[in-house]
Amino acid sequence: MRINRIFIKKTMGRFNIKAVFTLMILCFACIILSSQPNSIYTGIRNTNMQIKASLNNSPLAWASEKVTITLNKQTGEFVAKLLIDDLQFATPNANFNGNTGENKGKYVTLTCTLPVDDVLHNANNAIDRKVEMTTNFNDIDYQSPFTFTILTLQTGGFSVMANGTISHTALGIANLAQLDDDLVVILSFTGY
């Protein structure tokens, strides 16, 4: 009987130490996780931006995959930021003389509210929405409508294609003066 009591005390002691140690690890993990804010931002991949123009009815275009996009899942706050240095000619035009470098180091920023939650919780696989977009360049804001086509992916994410026009004259982009005023902006990305 005495042997059983000693065995039980030793077993219970080991069990208590293991239980206390496990509880401490769980508490520590909870503290670390609670100190980090829950991500309200969507993970963005596969970004691409194209800017198309016309010079005397002849095409000209730039493109870049280096677009920084943040999208708040809860509020729909959308920001796309592109460093002009990252744009490359996609369709060059020999008659274009505006490659002066005066915009080096500058960012073009697109902001709006994008109804992501509507898409993710909608029975439809695709939604087209017109959204008022604010384009900022040279500390000048220009508002124009953009059409967003948002497709729900089977993997749980979504794909976005947006297009709209901006005015290079209104944004004060002097080196584009020889182009027709409307620049067509096409933006695409996937979110998770």
N, C-alpha and C positions, 0 to 999 in steps of 0.2 A: 504494500500500500504506500509506503514511504517512497519507493522507487517511482511509482506512478505520479506522485505529487511533484517530485523533483523533475521528472520528464515533462510534466504539464507546465511547470513554472518556466523551464528552459524554452519549451516550444512557444509558450505564450510570450516570453520575453523576446524571442527572435521575431515572432509574428508582429509584436508591437513595434519593434524597431523598423521592420520592413514597412508596416502600415504608416508609421510616422514619416519615414523617409519618402515614401510614395506621395503622401499628402503634402509634404514640403515641396516636392518637385511640381506637383499639380498647382499649388498656390503660386509658386514662382512663375510657372508658365502663364497662369491667368494674369498675374501682375504685368508681365511683359506684353502680353497680347492686349490688355486693356489700355496700356500706355500708348500703344500705336493706334492712330485713328483708323477707323474703317475706311476703306477706299471708296469714295463716292465718284471716283473718276473711272472712265472706261479705258481699258487697254486698247491702244490704237496700233494698227499694223497696215502695211501695204499702202502707204500714202503716195499720192501722185498729184501734182498740180501742173496744168498746162495753161498758158496764156497765149491766146491767138489774136492776131492783128491783121490788118490789111493795109497795103501800100499801093494806091492806085489800082485797086481790084486784084492785087497780087498778094498771095498769102505770106505770112511771116508768123513764126510761133516759137515760144520758149517752153521748156519743161524742167521739172525737178521732182525727185523723190525724197528730197530732204525738207519735208514740211513738218513742223512741230504742231501737233494737234492735241488740245485738251478738251474733254467733253465730260461735263458733270452729269451723272446718271439721274440725279434727283431733280436738279433745277433745269437741265437742258442747256446750261451755259456752254457755249461753243467758242473756241478760239483756235484759229489756224495762223501760224506765223511762218513766214518764208524770208530768208536772207536773200536779197537780190543777187549776191555773189554766187549762190547755188543754182541759179537759172542757167540752162544751156540752150543753145539754139536747137530746136527740133526741126524747124523748117526755116532755113536761112533765106535771106532775100538780098541779092547783090546790090540792089538800089538803096538799101537802108544805110544811112550814115549816122545813126544815133547811138552807136556803140562807143560812147565817149568815156564811160567809167565814172561819171558824176554821181551815180547812185550806189557805188561800191560801199559796203558796210551798212547799208540801210535795210530795214525790214518793212515788208508789207504785211499788215495784220487784218484778218477777216474775223468779225465777231457777230454773233447772233444768238438766239435761243432756239435750240433744235429739239423738237418733241420726241426724244428717243423713247421715253416711257410709253408714249402712245403706240409706238411701233412694236415694242417688245411685248406689250399686253394686248395686241390687236389680233383678231382672227385672220385678218388678211396677211398675205405674205409680202405685200409691197404697198407702200404709201408714197404718193407724190404730194409734196407740200411746198407752197410758196412761202418764203421766209424773207423778211427784211434784213439784209446783210449790211453791216457797216464795214467799209474798207478804210483803213488808216495807212497813210503814207505821207512823209514829210510833215507830220503832225497835223495833217488835214483829214477830216472824216468825210466820207462820201457814202450815201445810202442808196442802195438799189435792191430790187427783188432778185432772189436766187431761187431756183427750183431744186429741191432736194428730193431725190428718189431713194427711199430707204427700203432695203430688202432684208427680211428675216432669213438667217441662215439656219440650216438644220443642226449645226454644231452649237446653237444657242447664242450666237453673235448676230451681227448685222453688217450689211454692206451699204455704203453711202456713195452716191454720185450726185454732185451738185454742179450747177452751172448758172451763170449770170453774166451781166456786162458791167464794166466799170468805165469811168471816163478818165483818161490820162490827163486831160486838160484840167478837170476839176481837182485832181490830186496834185497838180503842179509838177508833172513829170516832163520837164522841158526837153529832154533828149528824144522824146517820142513824138515831137510836134509834127513831123512830116507824115506820121501815120494817121489813118482815119481815127476819129476820137474814141469809138467804142472798142474796148478790149474785152474779149470773151475769156472768162475764167472758168476752167473745168477742174473740179477737185474730186478726188475719189479716195476712199479709205475703208478699212474694215475695223469693226469694234467688237470687243468681247467684254 
